[in-house]
């Protein structure tokens, strides 16, 4: 009997061309979904027939209610090695195997500096003007050399960002709850208090994981400490920043601007104010979206499926 597999959130329609699926197509019927479901009920209805579901990490949530609503589900695969949107305990109770994939490098870093450079040098804006036949220049940019980069969360990704900032000759300050002065110095940064981080940064970039502790970590008080021309960059997760407080500060001109790749609701609603503010540069959660990353994601999904069908699952998450 053939097995049914759903591949979710393939917005660019590249899942089947990013890897060789032939090792499983003899046993598996693959259905690709190219758009969000819109609601948990719609997702449950669409996915009810499938034994295997392949997820783009944290796109379609799989809480207990979703896990328990899918009677045929046997294998759940997520891109990456962690997915906070999956209730692993519920999956274990149902006997569902959950597997992950490898990932390539740190593609989010490119988005961080892309947002910074767009906000300071307006490259995309001026490109659009030239394509429209507009004459000469309309903007005067800011050089980021000498500007202080504040890093909220100096882990693996934050450390890489610090290294690139040094190449731009930017002083770097950092804070996170367990950061030591020695670790900061090793990354080329100076440890400061949380309040000092927000007060000193010309550009502040967020690199902490979303958790109960970090949800709303950047609120009205923290944003209120920032310089009136400071920029806030968020490529981590939307709910780390109090969206209402950020909107209020941007609308009132209390900070210089924001570069955002993540949002409270994704995809970002068409009528959201972030789409209309000139001081905001938005990208549609591109942090993980590279050809190299997709090639690894979908290659490993195929391997995960084949191994599961052969009774020897690999890259199993949650013990």
SEDOTI-377556 format. One line per 4 residues: their letters; for each residue x negated, y negated, z negated of N, C-alpha, C, CB. Coordinates in steps of 0.02 Angstrom, whole numbers, plus 50000, padded with zeros to 5 digits. Glycine has a CB too. Layout:
BEGIN
a> X:Y:Z:X:Y:Z:X:Y:Z:X:Y:Z; ... $
//
This chain:
BEGIN
xxxx> 49958:50060:50000:50000:50000:50000:49956:49937:50000:50047:50000:49939; 49971:49890:50044:49931:49830:50049:49945:49783:49991:49944:49795:50116; 49894:49744:49973:49898:49698:49917:49909:49628:49944:49834:49702:49873; 49949:49589:49909:49963:49520:49931:49921:49471:49890:50039:49504:49923 $
xxxx> 49888:49425:49926:49843:49376:49895:49863:49306:49917:49768:49390:49915; 49869:49262:49868:49884:49191:49881:49822:49149:49868:49943:49166:49838; 49804:49107:49915:49749:49059:49906:49781:48990:49901:49696:49063:49966; 49771:48956:49844:49807:48894:49830:49766:48832:49845:49829:48894:49759 $
xxxx> 49801:48777:49858:49772:48710:49861:49716:48703:49912:49746:48691:49793; 49725:48734:49969:49676:48727:50023:49696:48667:50065:49672:48792:50067; 49687:48607:50037:49711:48546:50068:49680:48534:50136:49698:48487:50023; 49617:48553:50144:49582:48539:50207:49590:48597:50257:49509:48527:50194 $
xxxx> 49624:48650:50238:49636:48708:50281:49571:48740:50304:49678:48687:50342; 49526:48752:50256:49461:48780:50272:49446:48845:50235:49407:48729:50257; 49492:48869:50193:49477:48927:50152:49457:48988:50194:49537:48945:50109; 49493:49001:50246:49480:49061:50285:49420:49055:50331:49541:49079:50327 $
xxxx> 49398:48993:50346:49340:48983:50388:49277:48970:50349:49352:48925:50436; 49283:48962:50283:49224:48947:50241:49187:49010:50220:49245:48908:50180; 49216:49068:50231:49184:49131:50212:49209:49187:50258:49199:49148:50137; 49175:49243:50255:49195:49302:50293:49243:49343:50250:49133:49344:50315 $
xxxx> 49306:49345:50269:49357:49381:50231:49365:49454:50254:49423:49345:50236; 49326:49475:50304:49335:49542:50332:49326:49599:50281:49288:49552:50389; 49284:49590:50228:49278:49645:50180:49344:49662:50144:49226:49629:50129; 49393:49618:50145:49456:49632:50109:49517:49634:50154:49466:49582:50055 $
xxxx> 49512:49611:50216:49573:49605:50257:49602:49673:50276:49557:49566:50320; 49563:49726:50270:49591:49793:50282:49639:49815:50229:49535:49843:50288; 49635:49785:50170:49677:49804:50113:49723:49749:50089:49634:49827:50057; 49710:49687:50110:49742:49629:50080:49775:49585:50133:49692:49587:50039 $
xxxx> 49836:49564:50120:49869:49512:50160:49860:49445:50125:49945:49529:50170; 49826:49399:50158:49809:49335:50128:49857:49281:50153:49736:49316:50144; 49887:49245:50106:49930:49187:50122:49898:49125:50092:50002:49198:50095; 49889:49074:50133:49856:49013:50110:49909:48958:50102:49801:48991:50160 $
xxxx> 49905:48923:50045:49949:48867:50031:49909:48803:50037:49981:48873:49959; 49931:48757:50079:49893:48697:50095:49916:48634:50059:49897:48685:50168; 49966:48639:50016:49992:48580:49982:50010:48598:49911:50053:48550:50019; 50011:48549:49866:50033:48563:49797:50106:48586:49796:50025:48500:49753 $
xxxx> 50123:48626:49746:50191:48652:49740:50240:48599:49717:50193:48711:49693; 50216:48551:49679:50260:48497:49657:50289:48505:49588:50314:48488:49704; 50298:48568:49566:50325:48581:49500:50308:48652:49480:50402:48569:49498; 50306:48667:49414:50294:48735:49392:50346:48784:49419:50293:48738:49315 $
xxxx> 50409:48763:49422:50461:48808:49446:50449:48827:49519:50530:48775:49438; 50429:48778:49559:50416:48792:49630:50355:48839:49637:50404:48727:49668; 50305:48828:49595:50246:48872:49597:50265:48943:49578:50191:48846:49550; 50304:48950:49525:50324:49017:49503:50363:49053:49557:50366:49012:49440 $
xxxx> 50409:49019:49590:50449:49050:49642:50406:49072:49701:50503:49002:49666; 50359:49029:49721:50317:49044:49779:50269:49101:49765:50279:48983:49800; 50244:49105:49703:50191:49153:49687:50216:49220:49660:50143:49123:49638; 50280:49226:49648:50308:49287:49618:50289:49351:49655:50383:49281:49614 $
xxxx> 50285:49352:49722:50270:49415:49756:50197:49437:49752:50289:49409:49827; 50151:49394:49731:50080:49407:49741:50048:49445:49683:50044:49342:49752; 50003:49492:49702:49962:49528:49653:49898:49491:49637:49946:49598:49678; 49873:49452:49685:49810:49414:49677:49824:49341:49691:49754:49442:49725 $
xxxx> 49798:49297:49648:49804:49225:49659:49734:49194:49652:49855:49192:49609; 49714:49156:49703:49649:49121:49703:49661:49046:49692:49610:49134:49769; 49630:49019:49640:49642:48950:49620:49583:48905:49635:49658:48947:49546; 49598:48844:49657:49548:48791:49655:49551:48763:49584:49561:48735:49710 $
xxxx> 49496:48762:49549:49494:48749:49477:49535:48688:49456:49423:48740:49455; 49580:48699:49409:49619:48647:49377:49664:48609:49425:49574:48599:49342; 49680:48639:49483:49729:48610:49528:49799:48633:49508:49713:48629:49602; 49812:48697:49513:49877:48725:49493:49869:48756:49424:49904:48778:49545 $
xxxx> 49901:48728:49372:49892:48755:49304:49921:48825:49297:49924:48708:49253; 49889:48865:49256:49914:48931:49239:49918:48938:49163:49868:48986:49269; 49966:48902:49132:49978:48912:49061:50015:48977:49049:50018:48853:49032; 50029:48993:48987:50063:49055:48969:50129:49063:49008:50077:49057:48894 $
xxxx> 50166:49009:49014:50231:49013:49048:50223:49036:49121:50267:48946:49046; 50171:49013:49154:50159:49034:49223:50137:49106:49226:50107:48989:49257; 50090:49124:49182:50065:49193:49181:50123:49242:49170:50012:49201:49126; 50166:49226:49123:50220:49272:49105:50276:49272:49157:50249:49254:49038 $
xxxx> 50277:49223:49202:50329:49219:49253:50312:49258:49317:50343:49147:49271; 50252:49286:49321:50230:49319:49382:50221:49394:49368:50164:49288:49409; 50272:49434:49379:50271:49505:49359:50222:49547:49399:50339:49534:49366; 50203:49526:49458:50159:49567:49501:50085:49549:49494:50180:49559:49572 $
xxxx> 50070:49495:49459:50001:49470:49457:49955:49519:49422:49999:49403:49421; 49899:49535:49456:49849:49581:49429:49779:49549:49425:49845:49644:49471; 49766:49503:49472:49699:49472:49475:49708:49398:49488:49656:49505:49532; 49674:49358:49445:49675:49285:49451:49603:49262:49459:49709:49252:49389 $
xxxx> 49589:49225:49513:49521:49203:49526:49520:49127:49527:49494:49231:49594; 49472:49097:49491:49464:49025:49492:49395:49007:49520:49472:48996:49421; 49391:48951:49554:49326:48926:49573:49289:48904:49510:49332:48868:49625; 49224:48916:49509:49184:48899:49451:49188:48952:49397:49206:48833:49422 $
xxxx> 49153:48940:49342:49149:48989:49288:49190:48970:49227:49077:48998:49268; 49232:48919:49234:49276:48899:49180:49335:48862:49210:49239:48854:49128; 49393:48871:49179:49453:48836:49202:49500:48828:49142:49489:48876:49260; 49500:48767:49116:49540:48753:49056:49615:48756:49069:49521:48686:49028 $
xxxx> 49633:48758:49133:49704:48760:49150:49732:48831:49152:49715:48727:49216; 49690:48880:49136:49712:48950:49133:49717:48971:49060:49664:48997:49173; 49772:49001:49040:49779:49030:48973:49751:49101:48976:49855:49030:48949; 49687:49106:48957:49653:49170:48961:49683:49222:48913:49579:49162:48946 $
xxxx> 49705:49199:48855:49735:49245:48807:49799:49276:48836:49751:49209:48741; 49840:49235:48867:49901:49260:48897:49886:49309:48953:49944:49203:48924; 49834:49295:48992:49815:49340:49045:49792:49407:49017:49759:49309:49088; 49751:49405:48964:49728:49468:48933:49787:49509:48908:49680:49452:48875 $
xxxx> 49835:49476:48876:49893:49512:48849:49932:49547:48904:49938:49465:48810; 49932:49518:48963:49969:49547:49019:49926:49596:49058:49993:49492:49064; 49862:49604:49039:49818:49649:49076:49795:49621:49142:49852:49714:49087; 49796:49555:49148:49775:49522:49210:49700:49508:49206:49815:49457:49223 $
xxxx> 49663:49528:49256:49592:49513:49260:49582:49442:49287:49555:49564:49304; 49539:49404:49253:49524:49336:49276:49450:49332:49294:49542:49283:49221; 49435:49311:49355:49366:49307:49378:49350:49237:49402:49353:49358:49435; 49285:49221:49403:49262:49156:49426:49217:49163:49487:49226:49120:49371 $
xxxx> 49186:49107:49505:49140:49106:49562:49079:49064:49543:49174:49077:49626; 49029:49068:49584:48972:49023:49577:48991:48955:49605:48909:49052:49613; 48947:48906:49596:48956:48841:49627:48887:48815:49648:48991:48791:49578; 48887:48765:49691:48825:48740:49721:48805:48673:49692:48832:48735:49797 $
xxxx> 48748:48671:49659:48720:48608:49637:48766:48567:49593:48699:48567:49695; 48762:48502:49601:48805:48455:49564:48832:48403:49613:48765:48420:49507; 48880:48423:49656:48904:48376:49707:48937:48314:49680:48952:48411:49753; 48959:48316:49617:48991:48257:49587:48943:48198:49584:49017:48273:49518 $
xxxx> 48879:48212:49579:48830:48158:49572:48833:48111:49632:48759:48186:49565; 48841:48139:49692:48846:48097:49751:48906:48051:49749:48849:48140:49813; 48962:48076:49722:49022:48035:49716:49010:47978:49665:49083:48078:49695; 48976:47993:49611:48961:47942:49560:48926:47882:49593:48917:47971:49504 $
xxxx> 48873:47896:49629:48835:47840:49657:48868:47812:49719:48764:47862:49674; 48908:47852:49754:48948:47825:49808:48997:47773:49784:48985:47881:49844; 49031:47788:49727:49078:47740:49698:49042:47677:49674:49116:47772:49640; 48984:47687:49642:48945:47630:49618:48925:47585:49677:48883:47653:49579 $
xxxx> 48900:47616:49730:48876:47576:49787:48934:47543:49825:48836:47620:49834; 48991:47576:49827:49048:47544:49860:49072:47483:49820:49106:47595:49869; 49074:47491:49754:49095:47434:49713:49046:47376:49715:49104:47457:49641; 48982:47391:49722:48931:47338:49719:48911:47312:49788:48871:47363:49682 $
xxxx> 48913:47354:49840:48890:47333:49906:48945:47335:49959:48834:47377:49928; 49003:47362:49942:49063:47361:49986:49049:47390:50055:49088:47289:49993; 49014:47446:50057:48994:47475:50121:49055:47497:50161:48947:47535:50110; 49100:47534:50129:49159:47557:50164:49204:47500:50186:49198:47604:50121 $
xxxx> 49210:47449:50144:49251:47391:50160:49224:47356:50222:49253:47342:50101; 49158:47345:50223:49128:47310:50280:49129:47354:50342:49056:47289:50263; 49123:47419:50335:49129:47464:50391:49199:47458:50424:49117:47537:50369; 49250:47456:50381:49319:47449:50407:49327:47383:50444:49370:47455:50350 $
xxxx> 49296:47330:50417:49300:47264:50451:49267:47267:50519:49268:47210:50407; 49209:47298:50523:49174:47302:50587:49213:47343:50638:49104:47332:50577; 49242:47398:50615:49282:47440:50661:49343:47402:50685:49303:47505:50626; 49367:47354:50645:49425:47314:50664:49405:47253:50706:49462:47291:50602 $
xxxx> 49340:47245:50720:49318:47190:50762:49307:47125:50725:49365:47179:50815; 49303:47128:50658:49293:47067:50619:49221:47041:50627:49310:47079:50545; 49211:46975:50624:49143:46948:50634:49101:46948:50571:49147:46878:50662; 49037:46958:50578:48988:46948:50525:49009:46978:50458:48976:46875:50516 $
xxxx> 48987:46946:50404:48998:46974:50337:49053:46938:50300:48934:46972:50297; 49087:46975:50256:49139:46944:50214:49122:46948:50141:49206:46977:50226; 49072:46989:50123:49057:47000:50052:48985:46983:50036:49072:47073:50033; 48973:46968:49972:48906:46961:49945:48900:47014:49890:48892:46888:49917 $
xxxx> 48854:47062:49900:48850:47118:49855:48808:47104:49793:48822:47177:49890; 48808:47154:49749:48767:47152:49689:48714:47207:49694:48809:47162:49625; 48652:47190:49679:48599:47240:49677:48604:47277:49610:48529:47208:49686; 48600:47343:49611:48605:47379:49548:48538:47385:49512:48634:47448:49560 $
xxxx> 48484:47368:49546:48419:47367:49511:48421:47318:49453:48361:47350:49560; 48401:47341:49395:48401:47298:49336:48466:47300:49296:48387:47229:49356; 48518:47326:49326:48581:47332:49289:48578:47392:49242:48642:47337:49337; 48608:47386:49184:48607:47440:49135:48662:47490:49150:48614:47412:49064 $
xxxx> 48643:47553:49158:48691:47607:49167:48704:47639:49100:48665:47659:49219; 48767:47640:49079:48787:47675:49018:48816:47743:49036:48837:47633:48978; 48792:47795:49004:48816:47862:49018:48851:47890:48957:48757:47909:49040; 48915:47903:48964:48955:47933:48911:48955:48008:48921:49028:47905:48910 $
xxxx> 48909:48042:48884:48901:48114:48892:48838:48131:48930:48962:48144:48927; 48784:48144:48893:48720:48157:48925:48705:48232:48925:48662:48118:48889; 48749:48270:48957:48738:48341:48966:48702:48354:49031:48804:48379:48964; 48717:48411:49062:48683:48430:49124:48694:48379:49178:48707:48499:49147 $
xxxx> 48757:48360:49189:48773:48313:49242:48749:48243:49225:48848:48313:49256; 48761:48221:49162:48740:48155:49142:48664:48146:49147:48762:48142:49072; 48628:48199:49132:48554:48196:49137:48532:48187:49209:48523:48260:49108; 48566:48222:49256:48549:48213:49327:48564:48141:49349:48589:48263:49370 $
xxxx> 48620:48115:49326:48638:48046:49343:48585:47997:49316:48708:48028:49314; 48561:48010:49256:48510:47967:49226:48447:47967:49269:48493:47989:49155; 48428:48025:49294:48368:48029:49336:48374:47988:49400:48354:48101:49353; 48432:47991:49431:48443:47953:49492:48445:47878:49477:48507:47975:49527 $
xxxx> 48475:47860:49421:48477:47789:49401:48406:47761:49394:48516:47781:49335; 48361:47801:49367:48292:47778:49360:48260:47765:49428:48251:47830:49322; 48279:47805:49479:48253:47792:49546:48278:47725:49573:48273:47848:49594; 48337:47704:49551:48363:47638:49568:48337:47584:49522:48439:47639:49566 $
xxxx> 48293:47602:49475:48264:47556:49427:48317:47524:49382:48223:47502:49463; 48361:47566:49360:48414:47544:49314:48396:47567:49243:48483:47572:49335; 48395:47523:49194:48389:47546:49124:48450:47589:49107:48384:47486:49075; 48439:47642:49068:48493:47689:49052:48503:47694:48977:48479:47759:49082 $
xxxx> 48564:47685:48954:48582:47697:48884:48635:47752:48884:48608:47632:48849; 48639:47789:48829:48684:47846:48828:48710:47858:48758:48650:47909:48853; 48769:47888:48756:48798:47911:48692:48843:47971:48705:48839:47854:48658; 48839:48018:48660:48888:48072:48655:48885:48097:48583:48875:48131:48707 $
xxxx> 48936:48131:48559:48940:48146:48487:48879:48180:48457:49000:48188:48474; 48848:48225:48494:48792:48264:48466:48725:48246:48498:48805:48337:48475; 48722:48192:48533:48660:48172:48567:48609:48148:48516:48674:48118:48620; 48547:48171:48525:48492:48148:48483:48448:48099:48521:48450:48208:48458 $
xxxx> 48410:48060:48485:48365:48012:48516:48313:48048:48559:48330:47969:48463; 48290:48106:48535:48240:48144:48572:48267:48170:48639:48215:48203:48530; 48328:48196:48638:48358:48221:48700:48371:48164:48749:48423:48258:48685; 48393:48108:48723:48404:48050:48766:48339:48027:48798:48436:47993:48727 $
xxxx> 48287:48023:48759:48222:48001:48784:48196:48049:48838:48171:47996:48727; 48206:48113:48828:48184:48163:48877:48219:48154:48944:48195:48233:48850; 48280:48128:48942:48318:48116:49003:48306:48047:49032:48392:48125:48989; 48262:48008:48999:48248:47941:49024:48299:47889:49002:48245:47941:49098 $
xxxx> 48334:47904:48948:48386:47859:48922:48370:47839:48851:48455:47891:48926; 48405:47788:48827:48400:47766:48758:48466:47781:48723:48383:47690:48754; 48462:47814:48666:48522:47829:48627:48547:47766:48593:48508:47884:48574; 48612:47752:48601:48645:47696:48568:48709:47720:48536:48659:47637:48618 $
xxxx> 48740:47679:48496:48805:47697:48468:48858:47693:48522:48823:47651:48408; 48915:47722:48508:48969:47720:48556:48989:47648:48573:49030:47759:48530; 48998:47607:48522:49018:47538:48535:48964:47501:48574:49031:47502:48468; 48901:47513:48558:48848:47479:48594:48845:47501:48666:48781:47492:48560 $
xxxx> 48861:47565:48679:48862:47590:48748:48910:47548:48790:48884:47664:48749; 48970:47537:48765:49020:47500:48803:49001:47426:48809:49089:47507:48772; 48971:47399:48757:48954:47329:48757:48894:47313:48802:48939:47306:48686; 48846:47359:48807:48785:47345:48845:48789:47364:48918:48728:47382:48813 $
xxxx> 48831:47412:48935:48831:47439:49003:48857:47388:49054:48873:47502:49006; 48818:47379:49108:48844:47343:49166:48888:47390:49208:48786:47314:49209; 48868:47453:49207:48907:47506:49240:48910:47564:49192:48874:47527:49310; 48970:47588:49178:48979:47643:49131:49008:47703:49168:49024:47623:49072 $
xxxx> 48975:47760:49162:48997:47820:49197:49011:47876:49147:48945:47843:49249; 49064:47913:49158:49090:47961:49109:49072:48032:49130:49167:47953:49101; 49041:48069:49084:49021:48138:49098:49031:48184:49038:48947:48140:49120; 49089:48178:49007:49109:48225:48955:49165:48269:48981:49131:48188:48890 $
xxxx> 49171:48329:48954:49225:48374:48974:49290:48353:48940:49207:48447:48957; 49345:48366:48974:49410:48352:48944:49426:48405:48891:49465:48350:48997; 49443:48381:48831:49463:48424:48776:49508:48384:48731:49400:48452:48736; 49534:48415:48679:49576:48378:48632:49537:48320:48601:49602:48424:48577 $
xxxx> 49472:48331:48592:49430:48279:48561:49416:48221:48609:49364:48309:48537; 49410:48235:48673:49392:48182:48721:49452:48150:48755:49346:48211:48773; 49511:48179:48747:49570:48149:48778:49582:48079:48749:49633:48194:48768; 49585:48029:48792:49593:47960:48768:49531:47931:48735:49650:47956:48720 $
xxxx> 49474:47962:48746:49412:47938:48715:49395:47866:48734:49354:47984:48734; 49412:47848:48796:49401:47780:48819:49469:47745:48820:49368:47778:48891; 49482:47706:48767:49546:47672:48760:49540:47597:48764:49578:47692:48695; 49592:47563:48743:49593:47490:48746:49536:47459:48706:49660:47463:48721 $
xxxx> 49521:47487:48647:49467:47459:48606:49400:47464:48642:49464:47495:48538; 49385:47522:48670:49321:47532:48703:49316:47488:48766:49312:47606:48722; 49370:47486:48806:49369:47444:48866:49362:47371:48847:49433:47455:48907; 49392:47352:48790:49387:47283:48767:49317:47262:48748:49432:47274:48709 $
xxxx> 49273:47311:48735:49203:47296:48718:49161:47282:48781:49173:47353:48679; 49187:47300:48839:49147:47296:48900:49140:47224:48924:49178:47338:48954; 49087:47211:48961:49075:47145:48990:49129:47129:49041:49004:47142:49024; 49144:47066:49052:49197:47048:49099:49183:47067:49172:49210:46975:49095 $
xxxx> 49119:47078:49188:49102:47099:49256:49079:47172:49259:49048:47053:49285; 49088:47209:49205:49065:47279:49202:49110:47324:49245:49064:47304:49130; 49081:47379:49268:49116:47428:49309:49122:47493:49270:49079:47439:49376; 49179:47526:49277:49190:47591:49245:49198:47644:49299:49253:47590:49199 $
xxxx> 49160:47699:49294:49161:47753:49343:49186:47816:49308:49090:47764:49375; 49238:47847:49335:49262:47909:49306:49267:47963:49360:49331:47899:49272; 49222:48011:49356:49224:48070:49400:49234:48133:49359:49159:48074:49443; 49250:48125:49296:49256:48183:49251:49328:48209:49251:49235:48164:49179 $
xxxx> 49371:48180:49210:49442:48198:49210:49482:48135:49192:49457:48257:49160; 49539:48126:49224:49578:48066:49214:49597:48052:49142:49640:48071:49254; 49624:48101:49105:49649:48086:49038:49596:48067:48986:49686:48145:49012; 49532:48070:49004:49481:48046:48958:49488:47971:48948:49410:48063:48984 $
xxxx> 49513:47937:48999:49524:47865:48997:49598:47851:48987:49497:47830:49061; 49615:47807:48942:49684:47785:48933:49703:47745:48996:49693:47742:48867; 49744:47775:49038:49759:47745:49103:49794:47678:49096:49803:47792:49144; 49841:47673:49049:49876:47610:49040:49829:47554:49018:49932:47618:48988 $
xxxx> 49782:47571:48974:49734:47521:48951:49688:47499:49007:49693:47549:48892; 49666:47546:49049:49623:47529:49105:49660:47485:49155:49597:47592:49140; 49722:47503:49170:49762:47462:49216:49771:47391:49190:49830:47495:49228; 49785:47386:49125:49795:47320:49095:49732:47277:49101:49817:47326:49022 $
xxxx> 49674:47308:49087:49611:47271:49090:49595:47250:49162:49554:47314:49062; 49607:47295:49209:49593:47279:49279:49640:47224:49305:49599:47342:49323; 49703:47230:49288:49752:47182:49312:49738:47112:49284:49823:47204:49293; 49715:47110:49221:49701:47046:49189:49630:47020:49204:49710:47052:49114 $
xxxx> 49591:47059:49242:49522:47038:49257:49476:47042:49197:49523:46970:49284; 49491:47085:49149:49450:47090:49089:49385:47129:49102:49489:47124:49032; 49385:47172:49154:49323:47204:49176:49319:47195:49252:49322:47281:49157; 49258:47207:49279:49247:47191:49349:49280:47239:49398:49175:47190:49362 $
xxxx> 49286:47302:49379:49315:47350:49426:49307:47421:49401:49283:47343:49494; 49333:47468:49440:49329:47539:49423:49322:47580:49486:49391:47561:49383; 49283:47633:49481:49277:47684:49533:49304:47749:49506:49203:47691:49557; 49357:47774:49537:49393:47832:49509:49399:47889:49559:49463:47810:49486 $
xxxx> 49380:47947:49537:49389:48008:49577:49439:48055:49545:49322:48044:49587; 49462:48039:49484:49507:48083:49446:49562:48041:49414:49467:48123:49391; 49619:48073:49401:49678:48036:49379:49720:48079:49332:49720:48014:49440; 49765:48046:49296:49810:48083:49252:49853:48131:49291:49853:48035:49212 $
xxxx> 49878:48108:49348:49919:48150:49392:49883:48156:49458:49991:48120:49401; 49872:48217:49480:49840:48230:49545:49883:48278:49586:49768:48259:49535; 49892:48262:49651:49869:48203:49687:49898:48138:49659:49887:48210:49761; 49860:48084:49665:49882:48020:49640:49946:47998:49677:49826:47966:49648 $
xxxx> 49999:47981:49640:50062:47961:49673:50051:47904:49723:50113:47940:49621; 50089:47905:49777:50081:47856:49831:50093:47785:49807:50128:47872:49888; 50135:47775:49757:50151:47708:49733:50111:47688:49671:50224:47703:49718; 50057:47724:49657:50019:47708:49596:49981:47642:49605:49969:47765:49580 $
xxxx> 49979:47600:49552:49945:47535:49557:49871:47540:49575:49952:47498:49493; 49837:47595:49557:49767:47602:49574:49756:47596:49650:49740:47669:49550; 49806:47613:49689:49799:47612:49761:49800:47541:49790:49855:47652:49793; 49822:47494:49751:49831:47425:49778:49783:47374:49748:49901:47402:49765 $
xxxx> 49749:47391:49694:49704:47343:49662:49638:47337:49700:49690:47363:49589; 49620:47276:49720:49558:47265:49757:49496:47283:49715:49554:47194:49780; 49503:47281:49650:49445:47294:49606:49435:47369:49593:49454:47258:49540; 49476:47411:49623:49472:47483:49612:49454:47519:49677:49539:47511:49583 $
xxxx> 49405:47563:49673:49389:47608:49729:49412:47678:49709:49312:47608:49746; 49454:47708:49750:49482:47773:49734:49460:47825:49786:49559:47770:49732; 49446:47885:49761:49435:47943:49804:49478:48001:49777:49359:47963:49808; 49499:48047:49820:49548:48098:49799:49517:48160:49768:49589:48119:49859 $
xxxx> 49483:48151:49711:49449:48206:49676:49403:48245:49723:49501:48253:49643; 49353:48210:49748:49306:48239:49795:49244:48267:49761:49285:48188:49846; 49240:48263:49695:49179:48280:49660:49151:48349:49676:49190:48276:49587; 49194:48397:49687:49171:48466:49701:49175:48484:49775:49212:48515:49660 $
xxxx> 49199:48438:49817:49217:48455:49886:49157:48445:49932:49276:48413:49909; 49118:48498:49941:49065:48498:49992:49066:48565:50028:48995:48486:49959; 49039:48566:50089:49037:48628:50127:48998:48682:50090:49005:48616:50196; 48943:48662:50058:48902:48711:50023:48940:48741:49964:48837:48679:49998 $
xxxx> 48976:48699:49928:49015:48724:49871:49071:48770:49894:49043:48665:49831; 49107:48749:49946:49162:48790:49971:49137:48858:49997:49199:48753:50027; 49079:48857:50030:49052:48920:50055:49040:48969:49998:48986:48908:50093; 49014:48944:49941:49004:48988:49883:49070:49008:49851:48960:48954:49831 $
xxxx> 49115:48960:49843:49179:48975:49813:49214:49033:49848:49224:48913:49813; 49223:49026:49913:49263:49074:49949:49226:49139:49962:49287:49045:50015; 49159:49136:49969:49121:49198:49973:49130:49239:49910:49046:49183:49984; 49125:49206:49853:49132:49242:49789:49203:49265:49777:49109:49199:49731 $
xxxx> 49253:49227:49801:49322:49251:49795:49330:49318:49832:49371:49199:49823; 49302:49321:49892:49305:49384:49930:49270:49440:49892:49273:49375:50001; 49211:49426:49865:49176:49477:49826:49216:49498:49764:49107:49451:49805; 49247:49449:49730:49288:49464:49671:49346:49510:49689:49314:49399:49639 $
xxxx> 49379:49496:49745:49435:49537:49766:49412:49608:49783:49470:49505:49827; 49358:49613:49821:49333:49679:49841:49312:49720:49779:49273:49672:49889; 49277:49688:49734:49255:49724:49674:49314:49746:49632:49209:49679:49632; 49365:49705:49626:49425:49723:49587:49460:49782:49620:49473:49663:49582 $
xxxx> 49468:49780:49685:49501:49836:49720:49462:49901:49713:49510:49819:49795; 49396:49894:49707:49354:49954:49699:49348:49977:49627:49285:49939:49726; 49383:49942:49582:49383:49961:49512:49322:49939:49473:49388:50034:49506; 49284:49891:49500:49223:49868:49467:49222:49791:49469:49159:49898:49501 $
xxxx> 49267:49758:49432:49272:49685:49436:49208:49650:49415:49330:49660:49394; 49193:49594:49446:49132:49555:49432:49153:49485:49412:49084:49553:49493; 49106:49451:49378:49115:49381:49357:49180:49373:49317:49116:49335:49418; 49193:49420:49273:49255:49419:49233:49249:49366:49178:49270:49489:49202 $
xxx> 49300:49325:49171:49299:49271:49122:49338:49291:49059:49330:49206:49152; 49316:49264:49003:49353:49275:48940:49343:49342:48908:49424:49265:48952; 49289:49376:48925:49274:49439:48893:49319:49495:48913:49277:49432:48820 $
//
